[in-house]
Amino acid sequence: MNRYQNTRVIKNPQGVSYYRAVQYPEVPLSVNDIYVISADGDRFDLLANQYYGDPTLWWIISIANPNAFQNSLYLPLETQIRIPSDVSSIISSYNALNS
């Protein structure tokens, strides 16, 4: 999935095109969410691939875990990570915010 596919492209007065700033939805807690403790070498994209079958959905796990490093795909060692279960509604919310 290309998360920028529905993001509006804006042209400035000089004719330069750019994407509008991306907004991310709130990720509500669910009783169906999965919790894991990060191990050495764990990354957001690898967890997304393991649990969603799509490494490009790493950003869902990232925004659901604001206490984890947000400037890296790597996770802090032995940190509890929440893996949201309702991916389709998160993607729908993301698309609604950015279309």
N, C-alpha and C positions, 0 to 999 in steps of 0.2 A: 504494500500500500504506500502510495506517495502522499504523505500528509499535507503537502502543499498544493495538491491538484485542484482543490476548490478555493484556495486562498486568492483573493483579488489582487490583480496586478495594477499598480498605480503608476501614472506617468507624471513626472514633475514638469515644471514650466520649460525646462531645457530639453524635454523629450526623453529623458532617461527613465526606463521602466524598472520597477522594483516591487517586491511583495509587500503588502501591507503587514504591519506587525502582527504576529501570530498570538492568539489568545488561547489559553488552555482551560478546559472546564474543571470544576471541582470534581473530585472522585469520591463519591460517597462510600462509606463503609458498608459492607454487606456480610451477612453471616456465612456466605459462601466464599469469601475471600480466603486465599491461601497465605500462610505465613511461613517463611523459611528463615534460617540463620545463614548469613553469607559465609562462604568458605573462600579460601585462597583461590584467586583467579576468577571468581564470579564477576560477571558484568551484566548490565541491564539488558543488552542485546541477546546475550546467551540465555538469560532467564526468559525473555520474551519468546525466543525460539523454542525453548523447552516447554513452556506452559501454553503458548498461543500458536506455536507452529509458524511464527513470523517474526524474525529479528527486528524488522522495521517498527514494530510496536513497542520498542524499548521505552519510548517516551511516556507510555501509560504507567509503567512501573515506576519510572522516575518521578512523575508528578504526584504519584500516590505515596511517595516516600520523601517528603521535603527535608527530612533530617539526614538523608544520605547525601553524599557528594553530588552536587548538581553540575559540576564542571568536568565530569569524567564519566566514562562508561563503566569504570571499575567501581566496585562497592567496597566500603570499609569492611574489614575482616570482622566476623562474628557480630554483625548487625542484623537485627530482626527486620526483614523486608516483607512488606505486604504486596501480594500479587492480586490485583483486582480480578474478580471473576466475570463481571458483566462488561466485556470489552465492547460489544456492539453498541450499547447505550453511550459509552464514553466516546466512541468514534462519532456517533450521531451528534452528540453535544458539541464535540470539537468542530465538526463540519458546519453545524448551525452557527457557531460563534465566528467562523472564519469564511463564510460564503458571502 
